[in-house]
């Protein structure tokens, strides 16, 4: 009788441990799947970096936003249950229209990258 009780308790502990492991992995997998990353093209002055990062990070559901002036790429990490990629795209498009565009410095013409000549007036 004593052996059956020990075996029963051992089985219950094992089942409980297995249940807890399954529950923890399910919760962490669900939590991770909420977070998404999106990249957007954004052209602005280099000194606007902190402004762009902070204004995009302030949007609901956005955890982080980093803009690279050199690559002209904005990387946003967001919670897909609070916002969507579509809403972020609309916001970034409107933001891009409001920001001043970089002045041509004679080194490169973004409109004529493949052309060998670039006229700056």
C-alpha positions as CSV (number, residue, x, y, z in Angstrom):
1,X,0.0,0.0,0.0
2,X,2.8,2.4,0.9
3,X,4.4,1.8,-2.5
4,X,1.2,2.7,-4.4
5,X,0.9,6.0,-2.5
6,X,4.6,7.0,-3.2
7,X,4.1,6.1,-6.9
8,X,0.9,8.0,-7.0
9,X,2.5,11.1,-5.4
10,X,5.5,10.8,-7.8
11,X,3.2,10.6,-10.8
12,X,1.2,13.6,-9.6
13,X,4.4,15.7,-9.1
14,X,5.7,14.7,-12.5
15,X,2.4,15.6,-14.1
16,X,2.3,18.9,-12.3
17,X,5.8,19.7,-13.4
18,X,5.0,18.8,-17.0
19,X,1.9,21.0,-16.9
20,X,3.9,23.9,-15.5
21,X,6.6,23.5,-18.1
22,X,4.0,23.5,-20.9
23,X,2.2,26.4,-19.4
24,X,5.3,28.5,-19.1
25,X,6.5,27.8,-22.7
26,X,3.0,28.6,-24.0
27,X,2.9,31.9,-22.2
28,X,6.4,32.9,-23.3
29,X,5.7,31.9,-26.9
30,X,2.4,33.9,-26.9
31,X,4.1,36.9,-25.4
32,X,6.9,36.9,-27.9
33,X,4.6,36.6,-30.9
34,X,2.9,39.9,-30.0
35,X,6.1,41.9,-30.7
36,X,6.8,42.7,-34.3
37,X,9.5,44.7,-36.2
38,X,9.0,46.9,-39.2
39,X,11.3,48.9,-41.4
40,X,10.4,52.2,-43.2
41,X,12.2,54.5,-45.5
42,X,12.5,58.0,-44.0
43,X,14.4,60.9,-45.4
44,X,15.2,63.9,-43.2
45,X,18.0,66.1,-41.9
46,X,20.6,64.3,-39.8
47,X,20.0,66.6,-36.8
48,X,16.4,65.4,-36.7
49,X,17.4,61.9,-35.4
50,X,16.5,62.4,-31.8
51,X,13.2,64.0,-32.8
52,X,12.3,61.2,-35.2
53,X,13.2,58.5,-32.6
54,X,11.2,60.1,-29.8
55,X,8.1,61.0,-31.8
56,X,7.8,57.5,-33.3
57,X,8.5,55.9,-29.9
58,X,5.7,58.0,-28.3
59,X,3.1,56.3,-30.5
60,X,0.8,53.8,-28.8
61,X,2.1,50.2,-28.9
62,X,5.6,51.2,-30.1
63,X,8.4,49.9,-27.8
64,X,11.4,51.3,-29.7
65,X,12.2,53.3,-32.8
66,X,15.7,53.8,-34.3
67,X,16.3,55.9,-37.4
68,X,19.6,55.7,-39.3
69,X,20.2,58.9,-41.2
70,X,22.9,57.3,-43.3
71,X,20.7,54.4,-44.4
72,X,17.5,56.5,-44.2
73,X,15.9,53.5,-42.5
74,X,13.6,53.6,-39.5
75,X,13.3,50.4,-37.6
76,X,10.3,50.1,-35.2
77,X,9.5,47.4,-32.7
78,X,5.8,47.4,-31.7
79,X,3.1,45.4,-30.1
80,X,0.8,44.1,-32.8
81,X,-2.1,43.9,-30.3
82,X,-2.0,47.7,-29.8
83,X,-1.1,49.0,-33.2
84,X,-0.6,47.6,-36.7
85,X,2.1,48.0,-39.4
86,X,-0.4,49.8,-41.6
87,X,-1.1,52.5,-38.9
88,X,2.7,52.9,-38.4
89,X,3.2,53.2,-42.1
90,X,0.6,56.0,-42.3
91,X,2.2,57.8,-39.4
92,X,5.7,57.6,-40.8
93,X,4.4,58.8,-44.2
94,X,2.8,61.8,-42.6
95,X,5.9,62.5,-40.5
96,X,8.1,62.3,-43.5
97,X,6.0,64.9,-45.3
98,X,6.3,67.3,-42.4
99,X,10.1,67.0,-41.9
100,X,12.5,69.1,-43.8
101,X,14.4,67.2,-46.5
102,X,18.2,67.2,-46.5
103,X,19.8,69.8,-48.7
104,X,22.0,68.6,-51.6
105,X,25.6,68.9,-50.5
106,X,27.1,68.1,-53.9
107,X,28.3,64.7,-52.9
108,X,25.2,62.7,-54.0
109,X,21.9,63.1,-55.7
110,X,19.3,60.7,-54.3
111,X,17.1,61.3,-57.3
112,X,19.9,60.5,-59.7
113,X,21.9,57.7,-58.0
114,X,22.6,55.8,-61.2
115,X,23.5,59.0,-63.1
116,X,27.1,60.0,-63.2
117,X,26.3,63.7,-63.3
118,X,24.6,65.7,-60.6
119,X,23.7,69.4,-61.0
120,X,23.4,71.4,-57.8
121,X,22.2,75.0,-58.2
